[in-house]
Amino acid sequence: MKWPLWCLLCSLPMIALAAAEPGKDPAPSVMWAFYHKQLLGEAPFVFDERVRLLAPPFAEDARQVPLEIDARAFGGDVVRILAWAELNPLPRIVDFQPGPRVLPWLSIRIRIEQATPLRAAVQTRDGLWHVGSTLIDAAGGGCTAPSVVRTQPGWEEHLGEVLGARYPRGDSSRLRLQVAHPMDNGLVSGIPEFYLNQAQLLGADGEVLARLELFPAVSENPNLGFDLQGPGRTRLVLRDNSGNAFEATIP
């Protein structure tokens, strides 16, 4: 039986995905198969060193661990980035969808409960997931420690305040932002979940530059960093799981 040429052409991406060889896991974990199914839907993937995760080898403060996810090697081919800490009680960190003007690079601070593999899965336009990995050691307790924010008098009055600035970097600029919020994860007795869960980066004309979904593994008073191309004001719009909305403009 002869197949029409258009059928063969349409089947090529699926054939390429099915033929993808995952390669060797650089951070072997008994939990990988679970998260491959749970977060990636058992979609085709490769372990790819071009996805770089930069984190300290040891978390000196397990409540505030700096993490950079760098997928700039893929240029504008990135449509989505998922990140998680495999052995955290609340593993998911961020779901990041950069638009054409936002480079696939993100900095964020997270909580770590114990030594764990960190993963970032980068989906490119062909549907394939490219997985970057690193290992981090920790004394533990970052996810179950009480919020420092709540010990500060009048913290409610500053809820949602954004501090930020833009720093030129050649033909692009880097945004550095901090949002005042306790990011309660529900693991501390008597304190329910209360955290920022949605964020959008908007251009001066209202164009959506990037979307983020945040999870309770993100540290209190979240720190976020983005790389943008092109001039113009930028707005950050945020919402937490209690329905509070916040907004800030960065020149």
C-alpha positions in Angstrom: 0.0 0.0 0.0 1.4 3.4 -1.0 1.0 6.3 1.4 0.4 9.8 0.1 3.4 12.1 0.4 1.7 14.4 2.9 1.0 11.5 5.2 4.7 10.6 5.3 5.7 14.2 5.9 3.3 14.5 8.8 4.6 11.3 10.4 8.2 12.4 10.4 8.1 14.4 13.7 6.5 11.5 15.5 9.1 9.1 14.1 11.8 11.4 15.2 10.4 11.6 18.7 9.9 7.9 19.0 13.5 7.4 18.0 14.9 9.8 20.6 17.4 8.0 22.8 17.1 9.3 26.4 20.8 8.7 27.2 22.2 8.1 30.7 20.7 9.9 33.7 23.4 12.2 35.1 21.7 12.3 38.5 20.3 8.7 39.0 17.1 8.7 41.1 14.5 6.1 42.0 11.9 8.8 41.5 12.7 9.7 37.8 10.2 7.2 36.3 7.4 8.6 38.6 8.0 12.2 37.6 8.4 11.3 33.9 4.9 9.9 34.1 3.4 12.5 36.5 4.8 15.7 35.0 5.8 14.9 31.5 3.0 12.4 30.7 5.6 9.8 29.7 6.4 11.9 26.6 9.7 11.3 24.7 12.7 13.0 26.3 16.5 13.1 26.3 18.9 13.9 29.1 20.6 17.0 27.7 23.6 18.8 29.1 22.6 21.9 27.1 19.9 22.5 29.8 22.0 23.9 32.6 20.9 24.0 36.2 23.2 26.2 38.4 22.8 25.7 42.2 25.3 25.5 45.0 26.6 22.0 45.8 25.4 22.4 49.4 22.4 24.4 50.6 23.7 26.5 53.4 20.3 28.0 54.0 17.7 25.3 52.9 15.0 28.0 52.9 16.7 30.2 50.4 18.5 28.2 47.7 19.5 30.1 44.5 18.7 28.3 41.3 19.3 29.3 37.7 17.8 27.4 34.8 19.5 28.2 31.5 18.2 26.9 28.2 19.5 29.7 26.0 21.4 27.1 23.9 18.0 26.3 22.2 17.4 30.0 21.3 13.8 30.8 20.5 12.8 27.1 20.1 11.7 26.8 23.8 8.0 26.8 24.5 7.9 25.6 28.1 10.2 24.9 31.1 9.2 22.7 34.1 11.4 22.5 37.2 11.2 20.3 40.3 13.1 18.9 43.3 12.6 15.2 43.2 12.9 14.4 46.9 11.0 17.5 48.3 7.7 16.8 50.0 6.3 19.4 47.6 8.5 18.9 44.5 7.2 21.3 41.8 9.0 24.6 41.6 7.9 26.5 38.4 6.2 26.1 35.1 7.7 28.8 32.8 6.5 29.7 29.3 8.7 32.4 27.8 7.5 34.4 24.8 9.6 35.5 21.8 11.1 38.5 23.7 12.1 36.6 26.8 15.1 34.4 26.7 14.8 30.9 28.1 16.7 31.7 31.3 15.2 32.0 34.8 16.6 32.6 38.2 14.6 31.8 41.3 15.1 30.9 45.0 13.7 27.6 46.3 13.3 25.5 49.5 15.1 22.2 49.9 14.0 19.6 52.5 16.9 17.2 52.0 19.6 16.2 49.5 17.9 15.8 46.1 18.3 15.8 42.4 17.0 19.0 40.8 15.5 18.7 37.3 14.5 21.2 34.6 12.6 19.8 31.6 12.7 22.1 28.5 10.1 21.4 25.8 11.1 22.5 22.3 8.8 23.2 19.4 9.1 19.6 18.1 7.5 18.4 21.3 10.6 16.7 22.7 11.6 17.3 26.3 15.2 18.1 27.1 16.0 17.3 30.7 18.8 19.0 32.7 19.8 17.7 36.1 22.0 18.5 39.1 22.4 17.2 42.6 22.3 19.4 45.7 23.1 18.4 49.3 21.4 19.9 52.3 21.2 19.6 56.1 17.4 19.5 55.7 14.3 21.2 56.9 13.9 24.0 54.4 10.3 23.1 53.5 9.1 22.5 57.1 10.7 25.6 58.7 8.4 28.4 59.8 8.3 31.5 57.7 10.6 34.3 58.7 8.3 36.8 57.1 5.6 36.1 59.6 7.8 37.1 62.5 8.2 40.6 61.2 5.8 43.2 62.7 3.3 44.6 60.1 4.3 42.1 57.3 0.7 42.2 56.1 1.0 45.9 55.2 3.8 45.0 52.7 2.2 42.0 51.1 2.7 42.0 47.4 5.2 44.8 47.3 7.7 44.4 44.4 11.3 45.6 44.4 13.0 45.4 41.1 15.3 46.9 38.5 16.5 46.4 35.0 20.2 46.0 34.1 21.4 46.4 30.5 23.3 43.4 29.1 24.4 44.2 25.5 21.3 43.8 23.2 19.2 42.6 26.1 18.4 43.5 29.7 18.1 41.5 32.9 15.2 42.0 35.3 15.8 41.3 39.0 12.6 41.3 41.1 11.7 40.5 44.7 8.0 40.1 45.9 7.0 40.4 49.5 5.0 37.2 50.3 5.3 34.5 53.0 4.8 31.7 50.4 3.3 29.4 53.1 3.4 25.8 51.9 0.9 24.2 54.4 3.6 22.0 56.0 3.9 24.2 59.2 1.3 23.3 61.8 -1.6 25.7 62.0 -0.6 27.7 58.9 -2.5 26.9 55.7 -1.2 27.2 52.2 -0.8 30.9 51.1 1.4 31.4 48.2 1.9 33.2 44.9 0.8 30.8 42.1 0.4 32.9 39.0 2.6 35.5 37.3 2.7 37.3 34.0 5.3 39.6 32.5 3.7 42.2 30.3 5.1 44.7 27.8 4.2 48.3 27.7 1.4 47.6 25.2 0.0 44.8 27.3 1.6 42.0 25.3 2.2 38.9 27.4 6.0 38.4 27.4 6.0 35.3 29.7 3.8 33.3 31.9 4.7 31.5 35.1 3.0 29.1 37.5 4.7 29.1 40.9 4.5 26.3 43.5 5.1 26.2 47.3 8.7 25.0 46.8 9.5 28.6 45.9 11.1 30.5 48.8 9.3 33.2 50.8 9.7 36.7 49.4 10.3 35.2 46.0 13.3 36.4 43.9 12.9 36.2 40.2 15.2 37.0 37.3 14.4 37.3 33.6 16.4 38.2 30.4 14.5 40.4 28.0 15.1 41.6 24.5 14.0 45.0 23.3 13.3 48.3 25.2 10.1 49.5 26.9 8.5 49.3 30.3 7.6 46.0 31.8 4.7 45.1 34.1 4.7 42.2 36.5 1.2 40.9 37.4 0.8 38.4 40.2 -2.0 36.5 41.9 -1.9 34.2 45.0 -4.0 31.2 45.8 -6.3 33.4 48.0 -7.2 35.5 45.0 -5.1 38.6 46.0 -3.8 40.4 42.9 -0.6 42.5 42.8 1.0 44.6 40.0 4.3 46.5 39.6 5.9 48.4 36.7 9.6 48.3 36.0 11.0 51.1 33.7 
